[in-house]
Amino acid sequence: MELLLQKTYSKQLVFALMVLFAFWSHSQSCVCYQNNFLSDYQEADFIAHITIINVEPNSVKANEDRVHFNVSQTFKGQGSKPLYIQQSIGNSIDNSGCRLFVKPDDELIIFARLIDGKLITTPCYRNSFLYKNDPKFTNENDNLIGTLNSLSRYNDRIEASSINCSSLENDTDMIDQLGTFELKDKEAYFGLYNINFTEDHSINYVGVVSPFNKEIDTKIRIMLIKKKWDTCELNDKTELLVAFFYHPATPYRKEYLSTY
């Protein structure tokens, strides 16, 4: 009898968890897969720290919200108002059914594109909420804003250079070559490096555009020079930009080369 009750209880628990998970999945934004921060930065026409004023459905297009906002700081581009969020309702197998839930007084770092004169974003663009009243997010906010401040000084160069290269799709082995290093946990760090190739795709020069620190800059330059490179699709200037990110607030893999 006791065994039967346990089985019945287990079935009820499993059912309850399934219902709860279904409700949670429906009420939350889906999982978006992002890996190359520099590419997202380069492709965006407008990146800014904004505060939401008002959100309303777009009466002329289904599943699109019209958002009015104030700008606290602009990192790239000149945004028009309002902002349109192209939503997708439902939970599909590939997680394409997403919604970006925003409300008045929310603060975000917004990544958007200018399309036909409209400022447009989607739930899977690299948009980040800033929870300023929660001390748990202080380091995350500082990391993101610090990185964007650094990148914004090189907007023209980023636009003119290549960002992606198949040789850097998996940076785990390369990062391991840097070895251990001690950094202050309350600081965000960022370094930007330029690589020039010859016509036969060998390394011609590795330079420092924005320094991280002397020790890491030297290790990264040596590592990139010694690396065996596959052919990269570069622009006419044959320059590739590579970034090194250090995010002390991240619980694992604090350091990333180009992607995070």
MARSELUM-377147 format. One line per 3 residues: number of its first residue (from 1); their letters; for each residue x, y, z of C-alpha. Coordinates in steps of 0.2 Angstrom, whole numbers. Layout:
NUM = a = X,Y,Z; ... $
This chain:
1 = mel = 0,0,0; 14,12,5; 23,8,-12 $
4 = llq = 7,12,-22; 5,28,-13; 23,33,-17 $
7 = kty = 20,29,-35; 4,39,-36; 13,53,-27 $
10 = skq = 28,52,-39; 16,53,-54; 7,68,-47 $
13 = lvf = 23,77,-44; 30,74,-61; 13,80,-69 $
16 = alm = 14,96,-58; 32,99,-63; 27,97,-81 $
19 = vlf = 13,109,-79; 24,122,-70; 38,120,-83 $
22 = afw = 25,123,-97; 19,138,-88; 36,145,-85 $
25 = shs = 41,142,-103; 26,151,-110; 29,166,-98 $
28 = qsc = 47,168,-100; 58,173,-115; 66,159,-124 $
31 = vcy = 84,154,-124; 94,164,-137; 111,158,-143 $
34 = qnn = 124,172,-144; 142,170,-146; 151,184,-155 $
37 = fls = 150,200,-146; 160,210,-159; 149,204,-173 $
40 = dyq = 133,209,-164; 142,226,-160; 147,228,-178 $
43 = ead = 130,223,-185; 120,235,-174; 115,252,-180 $
46 = fia = 111,259,-163; 117,254,-146; 112,263,-130 $
49 = hit = 107,263,-112; 89,268,-112; 74,269,-100 $
52 = iin = 57,264,-105; 43,277,-105; 29,268,-113 $
55 = vep = 25,251,-122; 10,248,-133; 5,236,-147 $
58 = nsv = 8,242,-165; -9,243,-172; -3,241,-190 $
61 = kan = 8,225,-187; 4,210,-177; 16,204,-164 $
64 = edr = 26,220,-164; 27,232,-149; 30,251,-150 $
67 = vhf = 41,257,-137; 45,275,-132; 61,278,-122 $
70 = nvs = 74,291,-115; 92,289,-119; 105,289,-105 $
73 = qtf = 120,286,-115; 123,281,-133; 138,270,-138 $
76 = kgq = 135,268,-156; 124,277,-170; 109,289,-169 $
79 = gsk = 93,281,-164; 76,287,-170; 61,285,-159 $
82 = ply = 50,275,-156; 59,258,-155; 49,243,-162 $
85 = iqq = 51,226,-154; 47,212,-167; 40,199,-155 $
88 = sig = 36,181,-159; 23,172,-149; 24,153,-145 $
91 = nsi = 37,140,-140; 44,132,-156; 57,118,-156 $
94 = dns = 71,129,-161; 67,142,-148; 61,155,-161 $
97 = gcr = 45,159,-151; 52,173,-140; 46,189,-132 $
100 = lfv = 55,203,-125; 45,209,-110; 48,227,-106 $
103 = kpd = 38,240,-95; 39,258,-90; 55,262,-80 $
106 = del = 64,247,-86; 83,251,-90; 91,242,-104 $
109 = iif = 106,241,-115; 98,240,-132; 105,233,-148 $
112 = arl = 94,238,-163; 95,240,-182; 88,254,-193 $
115 = idg = 77,246,-206; 67,257,-218; 69,272,-206 $
118 = kli = 62,262,-191; 73,257,-176; 70,238,-174 $
121 = ttp = 75,225,-161; 70,207,-158; 71,197,-142 $
124 = cyr = 86,188,-148; 97,203,-151; 110,206,-137 $
127 = nsf = 98,217,-126; 102,217,-108; 92,223,-93 $
130 = lyk = 101,234,-80; 95,230,-63; 102,245,-54 $
133 = ndp = 94,242,-37; 101,224,-35; 119,223,-29 $
136 = kft = 120,206,-37; 121,214,-54; 133,228,-50 $
139 = nen = 148,219,-58; 138,213,-73; 132,231,-77 $
142 = dnl = 150,238,-75; 157,224,-86; 144,228,-100 $
145 = igt = 145,247,-99; 164,247,-97; 166,236,-112 $
148 = lns = 154,246,-123; 163,262,-117; 179,255,-123 $
151 = lsr = 172,249,-140; 163,265,-144; 180,274,-146 $
154 = ynd = 184,263,-161; 167,263,-170; 174,268,-187 $
157 = rie = 188,255,-186; 176,241,-181; 165,245,-196 $
160 = ass = 179,245,-208; 187,229,-202; 183,210,-202 $
163 = inc = 177,202,-186; 174,184,-190; 186,171,-193 $
166 = ssl = 183,152,-193; 200,150,-184; 193,158,-169 $
169 = end = 176,149,-167; 182,139,-153; 194,149,-142 $
172 = tdm = 196,137,-127; 213,130,-132; 219,147,-136 $
175 = idq = 214,154,-119; 222,140,-110; 238,145,-117 $
178 = lgt = 237,162,-108; 240,153,-91; 234,159,-75 $
181 = fel = 234,178,-70; 227,188,-56; 215,202,-58 $
184 = kdk = 204,212,-47; 187,204,-46; 178,221,-45 $
187 = eay = 185,228,-62; 180,224,-80; 193,222,-92 $
190 = fgl = 194,222,-111; 207,222,-125; 206,224,-143 $
193 = yni = 220,218,-156; 222,220,-174; 229,206,-185 $
196 = nft = 236,210,-203; 238,195,-215; 249,193,-230 $
199 = edh = 242,187,-247; 246,169,-243; 236,171,-226 $
202 = sin = 251,171,-215; 253,183,-201; 261,200,-205 $
205 = yvg = 258,210,-189; 248,209,-173; 245,226,-165 $
208 = vvs = 237,232,-149; 222,244,-153; 215,245,-135 $
211 = pfn = 227,238,-121; 221,226,-108; 237,226,-98 $
214 = kei = 256,223,-103; 256,205,-97; 240,199,-106 $
217 = dtk = 244,210,-122; 261,201,-124; 254,184,-121 $
220 = iri = 239,186,-134; 251,194,-147; 263,179,-146 $
223 = mli = 248,166,-146; 240,174,-161; 257,175,-170 $
226 = kkk = 261,156,-167; 243,150,-171; 240,140,-187 $
229 = wdt = 227,151,-196; 214,145,-208; 209,156,-222 $
232 = cel = 198,171,-216; 186,181,-226; 194,198,-224 $
235 = ndk = 191,215,-231; 202,224,-243; 214,230,-229 $
238 = tel = 216,212,-224; 214,217,-206; 205,206,-193 $
241 = lva = 200,213,-176; 201,201,-160; 194,206,-143 $
244 = ffy = 199,199,-126; 186,200,-113; 187,197,-94 $
247 = hpa = 171,197,-84; 174,194,-66; 156,193,-62 $
250 = tpy = 154,177,-73; 154,161,-62; 164,151,-75 $
253 = rke = 176,155,-89; 179,173,-85; 190,176,-100 $
256 = yls = 185,175,-118; 194,178,-134; 183,187,-147 $
259 = ty = 167,177,-141; 158,176,-125 $
